[in-house]
Amino acid sequence: MAAQRSPQRQRPPLPADDWALFLDVDGCLLDFADTPDGVFVPPALPVRLDALSRRLDGALALVSGRTLASLDRLFAPLQLPAAGLHGLERRHVESRSGPPTAPPALAGIADAARQLAAKYPGTLVEDKRAAIALHWRAEPLAASDFEAFAMAALPQLEGYRLQHGDHVIELRPAQADKGDAIAAFLEEPPFRGRMPVFAGDDLTDEHGFEVVNARGGITVLVGAREPSAAGYHLDDIAAVHAWLGVESGAAR
Ligand SMILES: O=P(O)(O)OC[C@H]1O[C@H](O[C@H]2O[C@H](CO)[C@@H](O)[C@H](O)[C@H]2O)[C@H](O)[C@@H](O)[C@@H]1O
């Protein structure tokens, strides 16, 4: 069933040449699947992102909770500027930063999480090196146990925080978020001086919305999650693709 559109938010304007465009991935560009590797990338999507990036003189970046390596596998051979791990690692046009090293305690916590996940067929622990994500999309009954596990583990990981998401809870370093990554991109060419625009669906995207709103940019909530700081709204991923012109795959 299509998500309800908020009466307060309009559809965003169509992409313009002076935009610095930041796009979330899961739940925004890609439909959810039961596992992180199970997602389908429509062939027209990377083609269109590449064309849009050229139109924006390279000012298009993916901003995701996934690792950069995971993004590169999904969108190969396209490699856009990108922020991974909710802003902890970043690849700019010419340079790369992060991610932080995992603390020794994380390996044992990941093992214990996998043992817990084994009790719930279909669930899994995603190892993102500096972060782990406990996924329960295929078995929602695991949610409370996974959340309790993550909360109990958190004090063992200095400088870490919980990241709640869509059928997932993550243990990740607290030192950066998507807003920090977008702010850093906006300090550098080709993003600097352009109108910032960010589209995303999940709680982690709210950090990006705040930074873009503070700079007078355009923020787009995908789906029906509330509350949100986003100023515009698109119902679902199909609407995102139509907004970006993915359907035809043609460059404008
Ligand atoms: O910031 P995003 O690009 O939206 O990444 C957020 C998380 O996305 C992935 O998990 C989500 O998508 C999976 C595949 O559809 C789905 O199985 C899971 O339930 C979702 O939470 C990714 O696996 C995480 O590492 C990202 O943090």
Ligand as a Chemical Component Dictionary entry (heavy atoms), coordinates in Angstrom:
data_LIG
# 
_chem_comp.id                   LIG 
_chem_comp.type                 NON-POLYMER 
_chem_comp.pdbx_formal_charge   0 
_chem_comp.three_letter_code    LIG 
# 
loop_
_chem_comp_atom.comp_id 
_chem_comp_atom.atom_id 
_chem_comp_atom.alt_atom_id 
_chem_comp_atom.type_symbol 
_chem_comp_atom.charge 
_chem_comp_atom.model_Cartn_x 
_chem_comp_atom.model_Cartn_y 
_chem_comp_atom.model_Cartn_z 
_chem_comp_atom.pdbx_ordinal 
LIG O1  O1  O 0 21.355 5.182  5.260 1  
LIG P1  P1  P 0 20.844 4.090  4.372 2  
LIG O2  O2  O 0 21.471 4.058  3.022 3  
LIG O3  O3  O 0 19.343 4.082  4.307 4  
LIG O4  O4  O 0 21.282 2.737  5.111 5  
LIG C1  C1  C 0 20.630 2.354  6.328 6  
LIG C2  C2  C 0 20.859 0.883  6.552 7  
LIG O5  O5  O 0 20.464 0.254  5.325 8  
LIG C3  C3  C 0 20.630 -1.171 5.272 9  
LIG O6  O6  O 0 19.629 -1.770 6.087 10 
LIG C4  C4  C 0 18.322 -1.506 5.606 11 
LIG O7  O7  O 0 18.190 -2.088 4.300 12 
LIG C5  C5  C 0 18.295 -3.535 4.248 13 
LIG C6  C6  C 0 18.195 -3.946 2.781 14 
LIG O8  O8  O 0 16.965 -3.540 2.238 15 
LIG C7  C7  C 0 17.169 -4.143 5.103 16 
LIG O9  O9  O 0 17.298 -5.568 5.111 17 
LIG C8  C8  C 0 17.234 -3.590 6.526 18 
LIG O10 O10 O 0 16.065 -4.031 7.255 19 
LIG C9  C9  C 0 17.248 -2.055 6.525 20 
LIG O11 O11 O 0 17.434 -1.549 7.849 21 
LIG C10 C10 C 0 22.034 -1.581 5.645 22 
LIG O12 O12 O 0 22.097 -2.981 5.754 23 
LIG C11 C11 C 0 22.500 -0.924 6.935 24 
LIG O13 O13 O 0 23.886 -1.207 7.128 25 
LIG C12 C12 C 0 22.324 0.587  6.811 26 
LIG O14 O14 O 0 22.750 1.224  8.013 27 
# 
loop_
_chem_comp_bond.comp_id 
_chem_comp_bond.atom_id_1 
_chem_comp_bond.atom_id_2 
_chem_comp_bond.value_order 
_chem_comp_bond.pdbx_ordinal 
LIG O1  P1  DOUB 1  
LIG P1  O2  SING 2  
LIG P1  O3  SING 3  
LIG P1  O4  SING 4  
LIG O4  C1  SING 5  
LIG C1  C2  SING 6  
LIG C2  O5  SING 7  
LIG C2  C12 SING 8  
LIG O5  C3  SING 9  
LIG C3  O6  SING 10 
LIG C3  C10 SING 11 
LIG O6  C4  SING 12 
LIG C4  O7  SING 13 
LIG C4  C9  SING 14 
LIG O7  C5  SING 15 
LIG C5  C6  SING 16 
LIG C5  C7  SING 17 
LIG C6  O8  SING 18 
LIG C7  O9  SING 19 
LIG C7  C8  SING 20 
LIG C8  O10 SING 21 
LIG C8  C9  SING 22 
LIG C9  O11 SING 23 
LIG C10 O12 SING 24 
LIG C10 C11 SING 25 
LIG C11 O13 SING 26 
LIG C11 C12 SING 27 
LIG C12 O14 SING 28 
# 
